[in-house]
């Protein structure tokens, strides 16, 4: 009788988790291995006043009534019933055969077992949406599941690859991360004109190209000396800044020259001159002075 009370008291405090079912089994096994002892001395057989004390009548153990194994104890998310025999099998497994009937547990523990079975069923029968499914919209612009899956794969280094397997709170955080660049892009498009956009893209492209080009100190020093000579030729009294103070400016200028030089190296430029235009006389005169043969169609290659 004492063993039954001890077992019931400990089971009330037990929490079952499907991912840690071994913990449940170990806990129940430990409880069942406890000795049936309360620390009190048995005085039932000692005589009192020369007369033997009568033995107390042993109370019969009354087991609770159990329902049939075909009893429906709940339902899965898809409506399929959860039978008691499934819960019995689960309890037998996690307790290593020490508990085999759901009805021996208190009501609170029965609900925990049911939730465990529902979670395991949901994991086993989980079906993810197709990669083209729209998982959210940002100001009317859709976000497809493939984009969220790729983002998850990137930030978790491949440990998580399916958006649909995340809890709802985590899904919201992922969508918010994906929405930030979309909102930023929309804000930029609404606040700058086409010329400003082109300038931004040009600067971004140049900065990207700069990462692939090297500039030597000899090149920088040569450019410095050239600028110094030009400045002194124009004004012998000119104050020339020190070479070290112009380092970044010299480097950027050389980088831009190299970038533009590489771009223009294989470019074909065709200039169409209209000889009926009065301005062509000036062009022809200047070009003839340079001994350049003119045709109606002149091609210049750089």
Secondary structure, DSSP 8 states (H G I E B T S, - for coil): -HHHHHHHHHHHT----GGGHHHHHHHHHHHHHS-S--S----TT-EETTEE----------------TT-EEEE-TTS-EEEHHHHHHHHHHHTTTS---GGGS-HHHHHHHHHHHHHHHHHHT-----TT-EEEEETTEEEEHHHHHHHHHHHTTTS---GGGS-HHHHHHHHHHHHHHHHHHHHHHHHS-HHHHHHHHHHHHHHHHHTT----HHHHHHHHHHHHHHHHHH-TT-----GGGGHHHHHHHHHHHHHHHHHHTT-EEEEE--TTSTTHHHHHHHHHHTT----SEEEEE-
